[in-house]
Amino acid sequence: MTQKIVVYKTLPDDVAAWLREHAELVVVDPQTPGALAAALRDADGAIGASVTITPAMLEGSRVRALSTISVGYDQFDIADLTRRGIVLAHTPDVLTESTADTVFALILASARRVVELADWVKAGKWMVSVGSAQFGVEVQGKTLGIIGLGRIGGAVARRAALGFNMKVQYTNRSANAIAERDYGARRVALDELLATSDFVCLQVPLTPETHHLIGADELRTMKRSAILINASRGATVDEAALVAALEAGTIRGAGLDVFEREPLEPTSPLLAMPNVVALPHIGSATYETRHAMARCAAENLVAALAGKLDRNIVNREVLAR
């Protein structure tokens, strides 16, 4: 019997063609009410991203594996998937370098006011040589605090230490021996990291423990000259508290690729702030990386349906069932 796979995000043509060699594909527009849930009821697996898959959508289905084209998996109820015996796969490795590039772009753009001053030039305001009103701050030699030193955090630390001679400190559930040895990273408590870092960079998944990890108290702990960088998940930062801190000058600025609600509302106060660099969640958005993510997710799904997947598994405990 031919296996049936639901596709709820556009795939590159060659990846879709490869999947068709292994299964029948049912392409669904997840914006059509009820369409994805209806398709899942008669499917063996599904591949996509940026859509919440609820337990109700899986009720009565024969789905055995789900593959998300992302490293994050907060759009799934992991405990429910495990209870149902459904394998969830993700793509943690292929987007590491492109996302770390985006993080460092936010650091540089925020420190040197790149977006603000580019708009200033385009508006015809560059009439004389720049003065202190247009000055930014140095990145070289500054202290970078990374909250969550996993794959992406480690790649950011490498860029910071080896490329910009930055002092790297971090908080993490466990020590990162490689970063400590190769980049001189120092593991510290969160309060110390916040109080002593020139740039605070969030690189954590969104979990109940990390929801609003950075709120009003944490922002007050930071230096007034510090810049907050978030390219992990929007809800790790209390956005209302961040707006208040930026308006009050509690911190210098922010570089953000993620937000509590996406797309960001056009009326968001963040968009009117010259000390905020706001990007449309482009962390991994290069042609090369997005293609590699799609191919990885497709390979994950085919292997999972064949009972052969041994990597990139979110709920590995399901294999012990």
Secondary structure, DSSP 8 states (H G I E B T S, - for coil): ---EEEE-S---HHHHHHHHTTSEEEE--TTSTTHHHHHHTT-SEEEESSS-B-HHHHTT----EEEESSS--TTB-HHHHHHHT-EEE---STTHHHHHHHHHHHHHHHHTTHHHHHHHHHTT---S---GGG-----TT-EEEEE--SHHHHHHHHIIIIIH--EEEEE-SS--HHHHHHH--EE--HHHHHHH-SEEEE-----TTTTT-B-HHHHHHS-TT-EEEE-S-GGGB-HHHHHHHHHHTSSSEEEES--SSSS--TT-GGGG-TTEEE--S-TT-SHHHHHHHHHHHHHHHHHHHTT---SSBS-GGGGG-
